[in-house]
Amino acid sequence: SKLLEQCTLPITGFQCVKRIVTNLAVLDVTPNGFKLIETAPGVTVDEVVSATEGRLIVEGEIPEMKL
């Protein structure tokens, strides 16, 4: 999956999503971009960066999701 800078599908609600969970990571939606919260098991921060078109905020050590 890829997080896009701009939505390419019809918009059904504005500013209603606060957290996104994908097969790669958990991200919070902030006014400054997508904030990386944790990565999926076996996924690196670099892989998330490569798959993210929009602004990605990476602060400190990013933990791996616990299953």
C-alpha positions in Angstrom: 0.0 0.0 0.0 1.1 3.6 -0.6 0.1 6.7 1.3 -0.6 9.4 -1.2 -0.1 13.2 -0.8 -3.5 13.7 -2.3 -6.5 11.4 -2.3 -7.4 9.9 -5.7 -10.8 8.5 -4.6 -14.1 10.4 -4.0 -14.0 12.2 -0.7 -16.7 11.2 1.7 -15.5 13.1 4.8 -13.0 15.8 5.5 -10.4 15.7 8.3 -12.2 12.8 10.0 -9.3 10.3 9.9 -6.8 10.5 12.8 -5.0 7.1 12.5 -4.1 4.9 9.6 -3.2 1.2 9.9 -1.7 -0.4 6.8 0.1 -3.7 6.1 3.3 -1.7 6.6 2.7 0.6 9.5 0.6 2.6 11.9 0.5 6.3 11.2 -1.2 9.3 12.8 -2.6 12.0 10.6 -1.4 15.4 11.8 -1.6 18.9 10.3 2.1 18.5 9.4 1.9 15.1 7.7 1.8 11.4 8.5 3.5 10.6 11.8 5.0 7.1 11.9 4.0 5.4 15.2 5.1 1.8 14.6 6.1 -0.5 11.8 4.6 -3.9 10.9 6.7 -7.0 11.9 9.7 -7.3 9.5 9.1 -3.9 7.9 11.8 -1.2 8.1 11.4 2.5 8.5 13.0 2.9 5.1 10.4 0.7 3.5 7.6 2.9 5.0 9.5 6.0 3.7 9.7 4.5 0.2 6.0 3.7 0.2 4.8 7.1 1.4 4.3 9.9 -1.1 3.0 12.4 1.4 5.1 14.1 4.1 6.2 11.5 6.6 7.3 12.4 10.2 9.8 10.0 11.8 10.8 11.0 15.3 13.1 8.8 17.5 13.1 5.1 17.6 10.1 3.6 15.9 8.9 0.3 17.5 7.6 -2.8 15.7 4.0 -3.7 16.2 3.3 -6.3 18.8 1.0 -9.1 17.5 
